[in-house]
């Protein structure tokens, strides 16, 4: 913006037009996204990014005379509120007079929680949750310490909701993102556990005693409970759980994935009936890049599908394997 301002005559003021709704192939893309989030959120997911927006406003506001926020729906509702509030300018009087932009942001989010979400009693938890959703998208998902904190905050928020609060679409939208993130984290953890146990078993048993066996035979002997990953289909409404090409290990018996998926599925239905939010092609959305990111909930994350492909290829004589499988098997054997 500063370079553009320097090349435009001073007599012509600049009004900012930030793209607040997109996070991929966009003006303000995510730069530190875990691959699991990138694969399962796509371009137009629910994206509260208050602190990032604050830093962008700090950088660009001095060169403009305000902003007209670009948006294509409600997924960026928090971002629009932040831009509109902070770009208005400093208060000349009142409680925010001479307040830092960080304190202004915090005040705006508390107002957002108290007024628009109708939650003045637990506004602190709501604001903490919004910051937590933003933090989820930064850093490594599998080792994220923020996930546990956010799940606890979300649980506390839900415990304090009355039936009428369940009708607030803004609140339900934030709850959807929180549970969606938790589902992805749980899926990725299960995937890591599955591949880790399988590879450890293969390495420990790939000995002289098993020299006559193929890698496939060794891996196959470890099968206990099928590792089921529903295929990614056109709509979340058609995602039946099917067995993989090979069952690589035993999963945890805790049905956390099932519970979390049921939760986000229910919230998606509620949001559609409340405001017509089309989180899935099954709800009338155009495609995954235009808001139907819920249809990416079963996008492959982790290495389970890769390991399935490799073990499946090991069943087939080398001359009959496709080139892509040959490369995958060679890489796998090299890693071992």
PyMOL commands that set and color helices and strands:
alter all, ss='L'
color gray80, all
select helices_A, chain A and resi 2-6+35-41+50-63+77-86+101-116+123-136+146-159+163-167+169-205+208-210+215-220+236-238+256-275+281-283+288-290+293-296+304-313+318-320+323-335
alter helices_A, ss='H'
color red, helices_A
deselect
rebuild
show_as cartoon
